[in-house]
Amino acid sequence: MRAGTFLIAGAMLSAATVLGSGIAAAEPADSIPHDGVYRVGVDIRPGTWESPGPADPAGSCDWRRLRLIEGDNTNMSYIIENNYTKLGPIRVTVEPTDAGFKTENCGPWRMVPPAPTGSAGL
């Protein structure tokens, strides 16, 4: 009986070790393929983003930088900056302090690489 108890205890310890180690979290993305609300630093990276413009030419692109993600995100006190436009391309700088970024009918977004710094040999 004692050997059986050690066997069960060992199996439970192994399971706890595997479950406790968890799975590494995915890195925030540098592309936004479709409409939605994205958490900054979790779902997407902060930085400058670019979209070609409205995915549906009959509609307008609506994007919002959010200080708080809650409800349908139309509460003006939660919106840091926004735009509703039919023109493209569109550029937006999402700050690390933003809680979220909402996009609707803007097409896919991609992160713009930072401009090179330094003298570049001049």
Phi, psi and chi 1 to 4 in degrees:
 res  aa     phi    psi   chi1   chi2   chi3   chi4
   1 MET       -  -37.5  176.9   93.5  176.4      -
   2 ARG   -64.1  -40.0 -166.8  169.4 -164.4 -170.6
   3 ALA   -62.7  -39.0      -      -      -      -
   4 GLY   -64.1  -37.7      -      -      -      -
   5 THR   -65.3  -42.4  -57.9      -      -      -
   6 PHE   -65.9  -36.4  -75.8  121.9      -      -
   7 LEU   -64.5  -44.8 -176.5   60.3      -      -
   8 ILE   -66.3  -43.4  -68.2  170.7      -      -
   9 ALA   -62.0  -41.5      -      -      -      -
  10 GLY   -64.1  -41.8      -      -      -      -
  11 ALA   -64.1  -41.1      -      -      -      -
  12 MET   -66.6  -39.6  -70.2  176.3   66.2      -
  13 LEU   -64.7  -41.4 -177.9   59.9      -      -
  14 SER   -62.5  -44.0  -65.6      -      -      -
  15 ALA   -63.7  -41.6      -      -      -      -
  16 ALA   -64.5  -38.4      -      -      -      -
  17 THR   -65.0  -45.3  -58.4      -      -      -
  18 VAL   -64.3  -46.6  169.3      -      -      -
  19 LEU   -68.5  -36.1  -67.1  174.7      -      -
  20 GLY   -70.8  -26.4      -      -      -      -
  21 SER   -72.7  -26.4   65.2      -      -      -
  22 GLY    65.2 -174.6      -      -      -      -
  23 ILE  -118.4  137.6  -62.4  172.6      -      -
  24 ALA   -61.1  136.7      -      -      -      -
  25 ALA   -70.0  146.9      -      -      -      -
  26 ALA   -70.2  149.6      -      -      -      -
  27 GLU   -72.5  148.9  -71.3  -69.0  -43.5      -
  28 PRO   -59.4  146.1  -21.2   30.7      -      -
  29 ALA   -79.0  158.1      -      -      -      -
  30 ASP  -113.9   21.0   56.3    7.5      -      -
  31 SER  -146.9  150.0   65.8      -      -      -
  32 ILE  -124.5  105.4  -60.5  172.4      -      -
  33 PRO   -77.9  -24.8   26.0  -30.3      -      -
  34 HIS  -153.4  174.7   48.1   76.9      -      -
  35 ASP   -56.1  150.7  -66.1   -6.7      -      -
  36 GLY   155.5 -176.8      -      -      -      -
  37 VAL  -112.2  127.1  176.8      -      -      -
  38 TYR  -120.4  134.1  -62.0   86.1      -      -
  39 ARG   -82.6  126.9  -64.4  170.2  -62.8  165.3
  40 VAL   -72.1  131.2  177.2      -      -      -
  41 GLY    85.5  -11.1      -      -      -      -
  42 VAL  -115.7  -58.0  176.4      -      -      -
  43 ASP   -90.5  -41.1  -58.9  -37.8      -      -
  44 ILE  -130.8  159.4   63.0  168.3      -      -
  45 ARG   -85.2  149.3  -62.8  177.7 -168.9  -83.5
  46 PRO   -71.3  155.5   20.8  -25.9      -      -
  47 GLY   143.6 -168.9      -      -      -      -
  48 THR   -91.4  130.9  -58.5      -      -      -
  49 TRP  -119.8  149.0  -69.6   81.5      -      -
  50 GLU  -133.9  140.7 -175.3  174.4   63.4      -
  51 SER  -128.8  148.3  163.8      -      -      -
  52 PRO   -69.8  -18.8   23.6  -30.6      -      -
  53 GLY   122.9 -171.6      -      -      -      -
  54 PRO   -52.4  130.5  -24.4   33.3      -      -
  55 ALA   -70.8  -33.0      -      -      -      -
  56 ASP  -109.3  111.2  175.5    3.5      -      -
  57 PRO   -61.1  -21.1   -4.2    6.8      -      -
  58 ALA   -78.5  -15.1      -      -      -      -
  59 GLY  -111.8 -173.8      -      -      -      -
  60 SER  -122.4  153.7  -65.3      -      -      -
  61 CYS   -81.9  132.0  163.5      -      -      -
  62 ASP  -124.4  114.4 -179.5   12.2      -      -
  63 TRP  -125.3  153.2   61.5  -97.7      -      -
  64 ARG  -146.2  133.0  -59.2  167.4 -170.7 -165.2
  65 ARG   -91.0  130.2  -69.4  177.0   46.8 -135.4
  66 LEU  -116.8  138.0  -57.1  166.6      -      -
  67 ARG   -88.3  -17.6   74.6  178.8   80.1 -107.8
  68 LEU  -151.1  135.9 -179.8   65.8      -      -
  69 ILE  -100.2  114.6  -60.4  172.3      -      -
  70 GLU  -162.1  139.3 -174.6  173.0  -80.2      -
  71 GLY    60.5 -137.5      -      -      -      -
  72 ASP   -93.9    7.0   63.7    1.0      -      -
  73 ASN    60.7   34.5  -61.4  -61.9      -      -
  74 THR  -103.3   -5.3   56.7      -      -      -
  75 ASN   -66.1  114.4 -176.2  -31.8      -      -
  76 MET   -59.1  -26.9  -68.7  -54.5  -71.7      -
  77 SER   -71.8  -14.4   65.8      -      -      -
  78 TYR   -94.3   -9.9  -61.3  160.1      -      -
  79 ILE   -94.8  121.1  -61.6  171.5      -      -
  80 ILE   -81.8  -45.5  -60.1  166.7      -      -
  81 GLU  -155.5  147.0  179.4 -176.9   20.1      -
  82 ASN  -155.3  168.8   69.4  -50.4      -      -
  83 ASN  -155.6  151.3 -159.7   -9.0      -      -
  84 TYR  -133.1  105.5 -171.7   77.9      -      -
  85 THR  -142.2  155.6 -177.6      -      -      -
  86 LYS  -101.9   -7.7  -70.6 -175.0  179.7 -123.0
  87 LEU   -91.4  151.1  -56.7  175.4      -      -
  88 GLY  -145.0  168.2      -      -      -      -
  89 PRO   -72.2  163.0   25.5  -30.1      -      -
  90 ILE  -118.2  135.9  -58.4  159.2      -      -
  91 ARG  -124.8  139.7  -85.3 -162.2  178.8 -160.7
  92 VAL  -142.9  138.6  133.0      -      -      -
  93 THR  -103.7  114.9  -60.6      -      -      -
  94 VAL   -92.0  123.0  174.5      -      -      -
  95 GLU   -86.3  152.7  -60.7  -66.9  -22.5      -
  96 PRO   -61.1  -23.1  -14.2   21.5      -      -
  97 THR   -84.8   -8.2   52.5      -      -      -
  98 ASP   -69.5  142.5  -65.7   -4.3      -      -
  99 ALA   -79.8  -37.4      -      -      -      -
 100 GLY  -158.1  172.0      -      -      -      -
 101 PHE  -137.1  126.4 -179.7   72.4      -      -
 102 LYS  -111.8  136.0  179.4  178.9 -179.0  178.1
 103 THR  -134.5  138.8  176.5      -      -      -
 104 GLU  -144.5  122.3 -170.1  172.9  -40.4      -
 105 ASN    61.3   32.6 -166.5   41.2      -      -
 106 CYS  -102.5   -5.4  -62.3      -      -      -
 107 GLY    79.9 -175.1      -      -      -      -
 108 PRO   -72.7  144.9   25.3  -31.6      -      -
 109 TRP  -107.4  149.0  -67.7   83.8      -      -
 110 ARG  -134.9  148.8   69.9  172.2 -176.5   85.6
 111 MET   -77.1  133.8 -175.3  166.0 -116.8      -
 112 VAL   -85.8  127.2  177.5      -      -      -
 113 PRO   -62.5  144.8   -9.0   16.4      -      -
 114 PRO   -63.7  148.2   11.0  -14.4      -      -
 115 ALA   -66.3  144.4      -      -      -      -
 116 PRO   -62.7  146.1    8.7  -10.4      -      -
 117 THR  -114.4  162.4   58.6      -      -      -
 118 GLY   102.6 -177.3      -      -      -      -
 119 SER   -83.9  -13.5   63.0      -      -      -
 120 ALA    53.1   38.0      -      -      -      -
 121 GLY    82.6    6.8      -      -      -      -
 122 LEU   -85.6      -  -62.9  177.2      -      -
